[in-house]
Amino acid sequence: MLSAGPAVSTSTPEAEAFVRFCYQRRRVGWPELYDEMCAVATRGLYQGMGHEALAEIGVGFSLFETPRLAQLVARVVAEEQAARKAAKAAACQVIAAA
């Protein structure tokens, strides 16, 4: 039996952009976002890219690629949530200063 090996945390900017696109469509975490990413890939909703084109930029949907994809999703979701929280705090400060 072949081992998938350790999950690698490297990703391409294009893969990150794809995950951000999917997250902005549906603000959920793993594994629900995986379902959204599969739907987007199947329909070619991200720049017309399907499963094969996404695999070329580092987004794989196979069982062996899911640990790396889950790590990427977790990182991107955390970054998006932090950015939204910071923007909300800045808006509150502006309102309080007015």
C-alpha positions as a Markdown table, in Angstrom:
| # | Residue | x | y | z |
|---|---|---|---|---|
| 1 | Met | 0.0 | 0.0 | 0.0 |
| 2 | Leu | 1.3 | 3.4 | -0.9 |
| 3 | Ser | 1.5 | 6.1 | 1.7 |
| 4 | Ala | 0.3 | 9.6 | 0.9 |
| 5 | Gly | 3.3 | 11.0 | 2.9 |
| 6 | Pro | 3.2 | 14.0 | 5.1 |
| 7 | Ala | 1.0 | 16.9 | 4.2 |
| 8 | Val | 3.0 | 19.7 | 2.5 |
| 9 | Ser | 2.1 | 23.2 | 3.4 |
| 10 | Thr | 3.4 | 24.9 | 0.3 |
| 11 | Ser | 0.9 | 26.3 | -2.2 |
| 12 | Thr | 0.8 | 28.5 | -5.2 |
| 13 | Pro | -0.7 | 32.0 | -5.3 |
| 14 | Glu | -3.2 | 30.7 | -7.9 |
| 15 | Ala | -4.3 | 27.9 | -5.5 |
| 16 | Glu | -4.7 | 30.4 | -2.7 |
| 17 | Ala | -6.8 | 32.6 | -5.0 |
| 18 | Phe | -9.0 | 29.7 | -5.9 |
| 19 | Val | -9.6 | 28.9 | -2.3 |
| 20 | Arg | -10.3 | 32.6 | -1.5 |
| 21 | Phe | -12.8 | 32.7 | -4.4 |
| 22 | Cys | -14.6 | 29.7 | -3.1 |
| 23 | Tyr | -14.6 | 31.0 | 0.5 |
| 24 | Gln | -16.1 | 34.3 | -0.6 |
| 25 | Arg | -18.9 | 32.4 | -2.4 |
| 26 | Arg | -19.6 | 30.4 | 0.7 |
| 27 | Arg | -18.1 | 31.4 | 4.1 |
| 28 | Val | -17.7 | 28.0 | 5.6 |
| 29 | Gly | -14.7 | 25.9 | 6.8 |
| 30 | Trp | -13.4 | 22.5 | 6.1 |
| 31 | Pro | -15.1 | 20.1 | 5.0 |
| 32 | Glu | -18.0 | 22.1 | 3.7 |
| 33 | Leu | -15.7 | 24.3 | 1.7 |
| 34 | Tyr | -14.3 | 21.2 | 0.0 |
| 35 | Asp | -17.8 | 20.6 | -1.4 |
| 36 | Glu | -18.0 | 24.2 | -2.7 |
| 37 | Met | -14.6 | 23.9 | -4.3 |
| 38 | Cys | -15.6 | 20.6 | -6.0 |
| 39 | Ala | -18.8 | 22.3 | -7.3 |
| 40 | Val | -16.8 | 25.3 | -8.6 |
| 41 | Ala | -14.3 | 23.1 | -10.3 |
| 42 | Thr | -17.0 | 20.9 | -11.9 |
| 43 | Arg | -18.8 | 24.0 | -13.3 |
| 44 | Gly | -15.5 | 25.8 | -14.2 |
| 45 | Leu | -16.7 | 28.8 | -12.3 |
| 46 | Tyr | -13.2 | 30.0 | -11.4 |
| 47 | Gln | -11.6 | 31.5 | -14.5 |
| 48 | Gly | -13.1 | 28.6 | -16.5 |
| 49 | Met | -10.8 | 26.2 | -14.8 |
| 50 | Gly | -11.9 | 22.6 | -14.2 |
| 51 | His | -10.4 | 19.8 | -12.2 |
| 52 | Glu | -7.4 | 19.3 | -14.5 |
| 53 | Ala | -6.5 | 22.9 | -14.8 |
| 54 | Leu | -6.8 | 23.4 | -11.0 |
| 55 | Ala | -4.5 | 20.4 | -10.5 |
| 56 | Glu | -1.9 | 22.2 | -12.6 |
| 57 | Ile | -1.9 | 25.1 | -10.2 |
| 58 | Gly | -1.8 | 22.9 | -7.1 |
| 59 | Val | -5.4 | 22.2 | -6.2 |
| 60 | Gly | -6.0 | 18.5 | -6.1 |
| 61 | Phe | -9.2 | 16.8 | -5.0 |
| 62 | Ser | -8.0 | 13.2 | -4.6 |
| 63 | Leu | -7.9 | 11.4 | -1.3 |
| 64 | Phe | -4.1 | 11.6 | -1.2 |
| 65 | Glu | -4.2 | 15.4 | -1.9 |
| 66 | Thr | -6.8 | 16.3 | 0.7 |
| 67 | Pro | -4.5 | 16.8 | 3.7 |
| 68 | Arg | -2.6 | 19.4 | 1.8 |
| 69 | Leu | -5.8 | 21.0 | 0.5 |
| 70 | Ala | -7.2 | 21.0 | 4.1 |
| 71 | Gln | -4.1 | 22.8 | 5.4 |
| 72 | Leu | -4.4 | 25.4 | 2.6 |
| 73 | Val | -8.1 | 25.9 | 3.3 |
| 74 | Ala | -7.5 | 26.3 | 7.1 |
| 75 | Arg | -4.8 | 28.9 | 6.5 |
| 76 | Val | -6.8 | 30.9 | 3.9 |
| 77 | Val | -10.0 | 30.8 | 6.0 |
| 78 | Ala | -8.0 | 32.0 | 9.1 |
| 79 | Glu | -6.5 | 34.9 | 7.1 |
| 80 | Glu | -9.8 | 35.9 | 5.7 |
| 81 | Gln | -11.4 | 35.8 | 9.1 |
| 82 | Ala | -8.6 | 37.9 | 10.6 |
| 83 | Ala | -8.9 | 40.4 | 7.8 |
| 84 | Arg | -12.7 | 40.8 | 8.3 |
| 85 | Lys | -12.2 | 41.2 | 12.0 |
| 86 | Ala | -9.5 | 43.9 | 11.5 |
| 87 | Ala | -11.7 | 45.7 | 9.0 |
| 88 | Lys | -14.7 | 45.6 | 11.4 |
| 89 | Ala | -12.5 | 46.9 | 14.3 |
| 90 | Ala | -11.2 | 49.8 | 12.1 |
| 91 | Ala | -14.8 | 50.7 | 11.1 |
| 92 | Cys | -15.9 | 50.7 | 14.7 |
| 93 | Gln | -12.9 | 53.0 | 15.5 |
| 94 | Val | -13.9 | 55.4 | 12.8 |
| 95 | Ile | -17.5 | 55.5 | 13.9 |
| 96 | Ala | -16.4 | 56.0 | 17.6 |
| 97 | Ala | -14.1 | 58.9 | 16.6 |
| 98 | Ala | -16.9 | 60.7 | 14.6 |
